[in-house]
Amino acid sequence: MVFHGHSVPSGYAKTPEVRTFDSYPYQLLVLLKQQYPYAVINIIITAKGGENSIQGAKRLEQDVLIQKPDVLFIDYALNELNIDIDKTYAAWNSMIKKATSRGIKVILVTPSPDLRVNMADGDNPLKQHANQIIRLAQENHVGVVNSFGVFNDLFAKGDSLKHCMAQVNHPNKMGNTLIANQLFKWFK
């Protein structure tokens, strides 16, 4: 399994600290090994802090597809709040098509929170990107994990989300657990 994206799948907590084993890729690995103790499961993280999907699409061939993953997770939306949404659509769509054309299963990940974004605004940029990612999954017949939806549901119940965050835009271990649990549903 390859995790391609930005700082969150990389394991960033409070910058510059990287808490690799708290990250959702490693938490998912633990869940999978508990469920399938005889399976050989390897994870590779090609994510880079600060990167967006346009940059990630440029290095997909050399860093991701060369690994020949069985499953590719793509998680970039948190770093795309100030980028034209049509350009991010094209970058995500390109990555999806390149991977699926090689028989790689793809699971898209909607953004985790950024506490600077007004979650009470029903049309906030995180939600716009989450909706676009869900649409991309439907159009390309690939998997999607709506992390944004999980955090948004907590917020709607009155949760400030601060207890899920290491800093304003990086989830802590608890926040990563929420994401890993959603990803794990694809493997039960």
N, C-alpha and C positions, 0 to 999 in steps of 0.2 A: 504494500500500500504506500502510495506517495501522497504527501500533503503539500500542496503548492499554494502559496499565499503570502501574507504579510506577517507582522509581528505576533499576532495571536497564536497561530499554529506553531510559530517558532518558540513559543514559551515565554515571551517577554511578560514581566510582571511590572514592577515599578522601575522604569527605565533608569539605568542600563542593566538592571538585574534580569537574568534569564533563568526561569525556574522550569527547566526542561521536563522534569518528572511530574510537575503540576499541569502541564499543557494537555489539551484535550487529545492530541494524537497518542501520547503515552498513556493517558487514562483509558482511552479506547483499547489500546493494546492489552492492558491489564484485564479489562472486562472480557475481551475476546479470549484471552488465555484461560480465564476462569471458566468460560463457557465451553471452550474447545481445547482442553489440556494436551491433546495429542497432535494438534496442528502446529506446523512450522509457520509462523507469521512474522514477517519482517516489515518494519516501517522505515521510510526515508522521508526526511523533511527537507524540501527544497524551498521552503518559505524564507523570505528575507524581510526584516523589519523595514518599514517605510516604503515598501514597494506597492505598486498598484497593478491592476490587471494588464494595462498596456505594456508595462515593463515586463511583467511575468509572461505574457504571450510571446515576447521576443526571445526569451530563453527557454521556452517549453521544449523544443527539440533537444537542445544540448544538455539540459539539466533534468528533464522529467521523462520524456519519451524514451530516451536512451536506457532508462532503468527498466523498461518493459513491465510497468506495474499491472497487477490484476485490477486494482481499484485506484482511481485518482480522485482526490478531494481537492476542490478549488474554493479558496476563501480569501477574497480580496476587498469586498465592498466597504469595509471600515475605512480604508485609505482612499476612497473614491468620492468622498462627499463634495469635493471641490472640482471634480472633473465632469465634463459633459457626459451625461448619461448615455447618449447615443454612441459615444466613443467606447465607453466601458462595455456596452452591449456587444459591440463588434469584437472587442478583445476576448470577452468571455465566450462568445459564440465560436470564434476561431479556435480557442483552446479545446472546447468541447468537441468540435468537429474533427480536429486533428487526432484527438485521443480515441474517440469512438470509431473512427475509420480504421484504427489499428486493433479494434476489438477490446479496448480498455473500458471497463465499467467506470462511470463518472458519477460522483455525488457532489453537488454544489452545496455550499454552506452560506446561508444568509448572515448578515453582520451581527456581531455581539454589540452591546451598547457602547455609546460614547456619551458620558454624562453631560457633555456640553450641548448635546442635541436635545431639544425639547420633545420628550417622548409624549407629552400631552397633545402635541400638534399631530392631528391625524394624517397630515401630509408631510411629515418631516422627511429629510433626505435619507435617513436610514431606512424608513419604511418604503420610500420610492425605490431604493436599490434592492431591498428585500423582495418587493413585488416584481421587479425586473428579473431577479434571479429565479424566482418561482416560475415566471413566464418562460425563461430560457430552458428550464428543466422540462416544462411541458412541451415546448416546441421541439426539443431535441430528444425527448423520451429518455431522460436520464433522471437519476435520483436527486432529491433535494432534502436538506435538513434546515428547517426554519428556526434557527437559533434566535433570530430577532423576535419571532412570535412567542417563544418561551419567555424571554426577558420582558417583552411587551405585556404579556399576560400578568406577570408578576407586578409590573408597574401599574397596570389597570386595577389591581387589587390593593393599591396603596403602598407598595414596596418602593423605596427610593433607589434600590439596586446597589447602593453603596457597599453593602456587605458582600456583594458578588464581584467587587472590583478591586484590583491592586492599585490602579490609578484611574484617571478619568476615562481612558480608552483601552485598558487592558484588563481582562477578567483575572481574578485571583483563582486559587484552586477550586473554590466552590463554583465560581462562574464557569470555569472550564469543565467541571463535572456536569453541569447542566447541558453543555454542548456535547460532551462525550456520551451521555445517556441518550441523547437524541440520535446520535450517529449509530450507537449500538443497536437501535431498533432495526436497522437495515440488515443485521447479521443474526437475529434470533431465529 
